[in-house]
Amino acid sequence: MLNRILILFGNELNKNNLLVTGQYLKEKYETEVYGLYVRDIRKYEVLPPTVEGLAVDTSANLMIRDWEKTENIQVEELKKVFKNYFPVEHLLVEDGVPQEILQEKMFGFDLIIAEKSNKITDNQKDLLRHHYKPVLLIPENNSLKVEKVIIANSKSERVNKSVFAFLNMFDRSNNFTSVAVNLEDETDDEFSKYMEIAGKTLNILELEGKAIDIISEKSKEFDILIMGDLKHSFLLEKLTRDTGLKLLENIEIPIYIG
């Protein structure tokens, strides 16, 4: 069930793609849509106006004021765009640490929507490390459809969790394709049985090769990709470029992570 959606805004060049996604889900699933923009107070830690009661040089204060002015302009521009889609009072603007504010807000929403950039930002890393509600990542200049669904199937409990969360949320989606790469010796018969009983069409592809290349190419034929959460992947980030992280950066369609 999809009752309330929260769109997370940052410094995206194109905010319309996120809003079009929210509008699509509102019309299709009759859900409430809110937006969240957090003014990051950590800028004052980088350039504090005073240090132990002593005033910092005026150049630092000027930089802070310029920063605040730019952020205020961004907020006003966001309000103008937001009210073209939703009531402006549904746009929540708060001061704090973005991840801390978002963690609190997640309690009241079913789904978090954020932009998917080609290079993962620090705020996106924080989101994917700590989310406890499903996340939908929308590429720039791309909005959402949920008709043809591809599953990056590692045959793990993380992917299974994402798929079941997706089925519960987008119950009108029926066309699924599971792509498993280099996993022919592993089975997930119970998943196939469940999809059949649930009345979902499931096409199973068992392929060999380089996973990132195969899934990236196959995804071009679909509307949305389901994958498992990446919390473990970020722990290995400095040691190896995990397939999940590569998918996150290279896939050109929306990605759903349960």
C-alpha positions as CSV (number, residue, x, y, z in Angstrom):
1,M,0.0,0.0,0.0
2,L,1.2,3.5,-0.9
3,N,-0.3,6.2,1.3
4,R,2.4,8.9,1.7
5,I,5.5,9.7,-0.4
6,L,8.3,12.1,0.5
7,I,10.5,13.6,-2.2
8,L,13.9,14.5,-1.0
9,F,15.3,17.7,-2.7
10,G,18.9,18.8,-2.8
11,N,20.9,20.7,-5.4
12,E,19.4,18.9,-8.5
13,L,19.5,20.9,-11.7
14,N,16.2,19.3,-12.8
15,K,13.6,19.0,-10.1
16,N,10.7,18.5,-12.5
17,N,11.6,14.8,-13.0
18,L,11.1,14.1,-9.3
19,L,7.9,16.1,-9.2
20,V,6.5,14.3,-12.3
21,T,7.2,11.0,-10.6
22,G,5.3,12.1,-7.6
23,Q,2.4,13.3,-9.7
24,Y,2.3,10.0,-11.6
25,L,2.1,8.1,-8.3
26,K,-0.5,10.4,-6.9
27,E,-2.7,9.9,-9.9
28,K,-2.2,6.2,-10.2
29,Y,-2.2,5.2,-6.5
30,E,-4.1,8.2,-4.9
31,T,-1.2,8.9,-2.6
32,E,-0.2,12.0,-0.7
33,V,3.0,13.6,-1.9
34,Y,5.3,15.8,0.2
35,G,8.6,17.4,-0.4
36,L,11.6,17.9,2.0
37,Y,14.4,20.4,1.7
38,V,17.0,20.6,4.5
39,R,19.1,23.7,5.1
40,D,22.3,22.0,6.2
41,I,23.6,23.6,9.4
42,R,27.0,21.9,9.1
43,K,28.1,24.9,7.0
44,Y,28.4,26.8,10.2
45,E,30.8,24.1,11.5
46,V,33.0,24.6,8.4
47,L,33.0,28.4,8.6
48,P,31.8,29.4,12.2
49,P,31.0,33.1,12.6
50,T,32.9,33.0,16.0
51,V,35.4,30.6,17.6
52,E,35.4,30.5,21.4
53,G,33.9,34.0,21.6
54,L,36.3,35.6,19.1
55,A,35.0,36.8,15.8
56,V,36.3,35.1,12.7
57,D,37.6,37.3,9.9
58,T,35.0,39.1,7.9
59,S,35.7,37.0,4.7
60,A,34.4,33.9,6.5
61,N,31.3,35.8,7.6
62,L,30.7,37.1,4.1
63,M,31.1,33.6,2.7
64,I,28.4,32.3,5.2
65,R,26.1,35.1,4.2
66,D,26.6,34.4,0.5
67,W,25.9,30.7,1.2
68,E,22.7,31.5,3.1
69,K,21.6,33.9,0.3
70,T,22.1,31.3,-2.3
71,E,20.3,28.7,-0.3
72,N,17.3,31.0,0.2
73,I,17.2,31.6,-3.5
74,Q,17.2,27.8,-4.1
75,V,14.3,27.4,-1.6
76,E,12.2,30.1,-3.3
77,E,12.9,28.6,-6.7
78,L,11.9,25.2,-5.4
79,K,8.7,26.6,-4.0
80,K,7.8,28.0,-7.4
81,V,8.4,24.7,-9.2
82,F,6.7,22.6,-6.4
83,K,3.4,24.5,-6.4
84,N,3.0,23.7,-10.1
85,Y,2.4,20.1,-9.0
86,F,1.4,20.1,-5.3
87,P,0.2,22.5,-2.6
88,V,3.1,24.6,-1.5
89,E,2.4,23.8,2.2
90,H,3.4,20.2,1.4
91,L,6.9,21.4,0.9
92,L,8.7,21.0,4.2
93,V,11.8,23.2,4.6
94,E,13.8,22.6,7.8
95,D,17.2,23.4,9.3
96,G,19.5,20.7,10.5
97,V,21.7,17.8,9.4
98,P,20.0,16.3,6.3
99,Q,20.3,12.7,7.3
100,E,19.1,13.3,10.8
101,I,16.0,15.2,9.6
102,L,15.3,12.5,7.0
103,Q,15.6,9.7,9.5
104,E,12.9,11.3,11.6
105,K,10.6,12.1,8.7
106,M,10.8,8.5,7.4
107,F,8.6,7.4,10.2
108,G,5.6,9.0,8.5
109,F,6.1,7.9,4.9
110,D,6.0,4.7,2.9
111,L,8.5,5.7,0.2
112,I,11.4,8.2,-0.2
113,I,12.1,9.5,-3.7
114,A,15.4,11.1,-4.5
115,E,17.5,11.9,-7.6
116,K,20.0,9.3,-8.9
117,S,23.1,10.9,-10.1
118,N,25.9,9.3,-12.1
119,K,28.3,9.9,-9.2
120,I,26.9,9.1,-5.8
121,T,26.9,12.2,-3.5
122,D,27.6,12.1,0.2
123,N,23.9,12.8,1.0
124,Q,22.9,9.9,-1.3
125,K,25.4,7.6,0.5
126,D,23.9,8.6,3.8
127,L,20.4,7.8,2.6
128,L,21.4,4.4,1.2
129,R,23.4,3.5,4.3
130,H,20.6,4.3,6.8
131,H,17.2,4.1,5.1
132,Y,14.6,1.9,6.8
133,K,11.8,2.7,4.3
134,P,12.0,1.8,0.6
135,V,13.8,4.3,-1.7
136,L,13.1,5.1,-5.3
137,L,16.0,6.8,-7.2
138,I,15.1,8.8,-10.3
139,P,17.7,9.6,-12.9
140,E,18.0,13.2,-14.2
141,N,15.6,13.8,-17.1
142,N,13.8,10.5,-16.4
143,S,10.5,10.0,-14.7
144,L,8.8,6.9,-13.5
145,K,6.7,4.1,-15.0
146,V,6.1,0.8,-13.3
147,E,4.8,-1.3,-16.2
148,K,7.8,-3.4,-17.2
149,V,10.0,-4.3,-14.2
150,I,13.4,-5.9,-14.2
151,I,14.9,-7.5,-11.1
152,A,18.7,-7.6,-10.6
153,N,18.4,-11.0,-8.9
154,S,21.4,-12.0,-6.8
155,K,19.1,-14.7,-5.3
156,S,19.7,-13.2,-1.8
157,E,17.4,-12.2,1.0
158,R,18.2,-8.6,0.3
159,V,16.7,-8.8,-3.2
160,N,13.8,-10.9,-2.0
161,K,13.0,-8.2,0.6
162,S,13.0,-5.5,-2.1
163,V,10.8,-7.4,-4.4
164,F,8.2,-8.2,-1.7
165,A,8.2,-4.5,-0.6
166,F,7.7,-3.5,-4.3
167,L,4.8,-6.0,-4.7
168,N,3.1,-4.6,-1.6
169,M,3.6,-1.0,-2.8
170,F,2.9,-1.3,-6.5
171,D,0.4,-4.0,-6.5
172,R,-0.9,-3.2,-10.0
173,S,2.4,-4.1,-11.6
174,N,2.3,-7.5,-13.3
175,N,5.2,-7.8,-15.7
176,F,8.5,-8.9,-14.1
177,T,11.7,-10.2,-15.5
178,S,14.4,-11.7,-13.2
179,V,17.9,-11.5,-14.4
180,A,20.5,-13.6,-12.6
181,V,24.1,-13.5,-13.7
182,N,26.6,-16.3,-13.0
183,L,24.2,-18.0,-10.5
184,E,22.9,-21.0,-12.5
185,D,23.9,-23.4,-9.6
186,E,21.7,-21.5,-7.1
187,T,17.9,-21.8,-7.1
188,D,15.1,-19.6,-5.9
189,D,12.1,-21.9,-6.7
190,E,10.1,-20.6,-3.8
191,F,10.2,-17.1,-5.2
192,S,9.0,-18.3,-8.6
193,K,6.1,-20.2,-7.0
194,Y,5.1,-17.2,-5.0
195,M,5.0,-15.0,-8.1
196,E,2.9,-17.6,-9.9
197,I,0.4,-17.8,-7.0
198,A,0.3,-14.0,-6.8
199,G,-0.7,-13.9,-10.5
200,K,2.4,-12.1,-11.6
201,T,4.1,-12.8,-15.0
202,L,7.7,-13.7,-14.3
203,N,10.3,-14.2,-17.0
204,I,13.5,-15.8,-15.7
205,L,16.8,-15.2,-17.4
206,E,19.9,-17.1,-16.2
207,L,22.9,-15.6,-17.9
208,E,26.7,-15.8,-17.8
209,G,29.1,-12.9,-18.2
210,K,30.0,-9.6,-16.6
211,A,27.0,-8.7,-14.4
212,I,27.2,-4.9,-14.6
213,D,27.3,-5.0,-18.5
214,I,24.5,-7.5,-18.8
215,I,22.1,-5.9,-16.4
216,S,22.9,-2.4,-17.7
217,E,22.1,-3.5,-21.3
218,K,19.0,-5.5,-20.4
219,S,17.6,-2.6,-18.2
220,K,17.2,-0.4,-21.3
221,E,14.2,-2.5,-22.2
222,F,12.4,-1.8,-18.9
223,D,10.8,1.0,-16.9
224,I,12.2,0.3,-13.5
225,L,14.9,-1.9,-11.8
226,I,14.5,-3.6,-8.4
227,M,17.7,-4.3,-6.5
228,G,18.7,-5.3,-2.9
229,D,19.8,-2.7,-0.4
230,L,23.4,-1.5,-0.6
231,K,24.2,-1.1,3.1
232,H,26.8,-3.9,3.0
233,S,28.2,-2.6,-0.3
234,F,29.2,0.7,1.3
235,L,31.2,-1.1,4.0
236,L,33.4,-2.5,1.2
237,E,33.4,0.7,-0.9
238,K,37.1,1.5,-0.3
239,L,38.2,-2.1,-1.0
240,T,36.2,-3.0,-4.1
241,R,33.7,-1.5,-6.6
242,D,30.7,-3.7,-5.7
243,T,28.3,-4.6,-8.6
244,G,25.4,-2.9,-6.7
245,L,27.3,0.4,-6.5
246,K,28.2,0.2,-10.2
247,L,24.6,-0.4,-11.1
248,L,23.6,2.5,-9.0
249,E,25.9,4.8,-11.0
250,N,25.3,3.4,-14.5
251,I,21.7,2.3,-14.8
252,E,19.7,4.9,-16.8
253,I,16.2,3.9,-15.5
254,P,14.6,4.4,-12.0
255,I,15.9,2.1,-9.3
256,Y,13.8,0.7,-6.4
257,I,15.5,-0.5,-3.2
258,G,13.4,-2.0,-0.5
